[in-house]
């Protein structure tokens, strides 16, 4: 460091105007700070790449597929460690890789998906792409009920009671029946059909249709959020954080948090409704929406016992009654 400043002094000491010395010194400090930041950024990227390589080896991902993944991330701007640990990033990166469709790329994506466990999702997990659908899922096609018979990275096939009266290339609206409460609206291209089996191209952005079996009540209150890692989400869970409830039902809530909580992340929630305390309620993030100074997080309760659901419903009903009386 001393040699650096001595060189600057020797270079500019005799040539520069006496009043310029402090200016050149300031310039040198700024350049040094920028160089330090650049070096630190490179080291962070290198450390994340090494961590991604270690995780890939632990998951059984082959060197050839890993090299392809790094090349994809370099081209698309995705971070390899995020792709391996965050399913939403994985789906986004793999969707980019599959355009245009390629059987070789589809095979790679399928192998990596299987290694990461992203092909074994629980029934309540949010559907981020139709490539996540499971064989046996129910699909409604223009009023005709069918069942998913096959799913891969390039297409899915639906078996129905009768053949569709549509030609290949047609864009069709479909409804995926997902779990007890959610429906997803898909728009898919018909690729081909034979003997009541219809093949469709994938929809990379299904629209979730909330079936409001549970009345949502606006509420102001704190919620303690404790994320925990799960096989479906992968990687280390974010740190626990505090949030603010916006509305609550016996099926879930909308909350605001300063931290980003990605879709599919498992949570334990502790909150209070009308004086009743609910501790470590298991939940899953359905959607996380960026706002100017926070994140709006749609959360669904998972396996809430009937007793706890009834207790929560009773407190929400009491809260609604008090609000009506106040008005």
Number of C-alpha atoms within 10 A of each C-alpha: 7 7 8 10 13 12 12 15 16 10 11 16 14 9 9 12 9 10 8 12 15 10 10 15 15 12 12 15 13 12 12 14 12 12 12 12 12 12 12 12 12 12 12 12 15 12 12 16 16 14 14 21 20 12 17 21 14 11 15 13 19 13 12 9 17 18 12 13 23 19 13 18 19 12 10 13 10 17 20 27 23 18 20 24 22 21 23 17 18 23 20 17 22 22 21 13 19 16 9 8 15 13 11 10 19 18 15 20 23 19 17 24 21 15 18 24 16 21 17 14 17 10 13 19 20 23 25 23 18 22 21 21 22 20 14 13 17 21 24 18 17 11 9 13 16 22 19 21 18 17 19 17 23 19 19 22 23 24 22 21 12 12 14 16 5 12 12 13 13 13 15 14 13 19 21 25 16 19 14 10 14 16 19 20 18 23 18 22 19 21 17 16 18 10 10 15 20 21 24 23 21 23 18 18 15 21 17 19 14 10 10 11 11 13 14 18 16 16 19 13 15 17 19 20 24 19 22 18 15 14 14 20 23 19 16 12 17 16 10 15 13 16 22 19 21 19 17 22 20 22 21 20 21 22 24 23 22 15 16 15 25 20 23 26 26 27 26 18 22 17 19 16 19 16 9 12 10 15 12 13 18 18 24 24 23 23 20 20 14 13 11 5 8 14 19 22 25 20 25 24 21 17 12 16 10 9 9 13 16 13 15 22 20 16 18 22 15 14 17 16 11 12 10 9 7 7 5
